[in-house]
């Protein structure tokens, strides 16, 4: 996360605000199309691989991975062709009327495939319990390599072109994908399977795709909840305002960073606890962790309240200090996310994909509707208000339904704080 801050701070200094805004819009679109390309298999693969891994049914894991790889390849190819022949012109008209030095018809098809496969591979590692590699290839590898490259470039040059930056970032993502794919332990060993002989001929494809379709809508809605404001600001207010809003959004991730880290490593652990049926112990552990990660979030939020303009200036430069009010508003939404804990992960790992999908879709819709109205009156601050309001609604509903259907509260509780340390050590 900190390396990511350095990367974006360097980019904000090497590019003009308009170029940095265009870069963030292109990156956001690439991530969105990558999500489309993985057809919801990211979360479905995580759940299936984690379940089969806990049962040591390695042959089933191999089958799931092979099937997911074929689907992602076909979907990415279709999206790449659609981009070249249709989407490119539409997107350019909506967001990039002044973009001339970059040919997105060359950059985006490659980026779509890299993002789609990367998302699935990361969840395979996470489902197998290899949290180190999942975290490494999720963001650490690309951020560290980019950080080193950009620091060197800042020493050598005062500015760079957007085209150069895009191809540099694309190259780093390609290396990340190749390394993660080579290190993936497939096919997994099927020796010593124990109970593996049970259900060998069972075909998981229909159930996997059924869950994937529900999670597909959920993933896209989650992304819309996080990124729709960037698109609205880009369409209604231009790239320079995108740079201001997105810079604050990147920095506010520091508030939610502890919970994000926990959510990256907790799914296999939840899967194990779910198998025991001990909901009371699961609640104590999850709420204890929420209490522990809530403390640093409060500290970071306090810093942003009193020194928001200074924080924006230090990270991005003096041109971005005016976005301190946006930073504060987005921090409030991020704090609500931290205080409600891992309620979304509980719903997901307990199989309530439909509930999570409806909550996320509704929240994303609220975000867009309020954003369209509030941006007209308050500019990028209105976008921040809409984003925080939607996130608050999303997390409160997820918290309520996690308790209703799973019997588990996940919000911060001082009474459960004592369980946090032991829980994190086990993670």
PyMOL commands that set and color helices and strands:
alter all, ss='L'
color gray80, all
select helices_A, chain A and resi 2-14+17-37+41-54+58-95+104-127+131-156+162-183+195-197+205-237+239-276+279-316+318-340+343-349+353-378+380-406+414-426
alter helices_A, ss='H'
color red, helices_A
deselect
rebuild
show_as cartoon
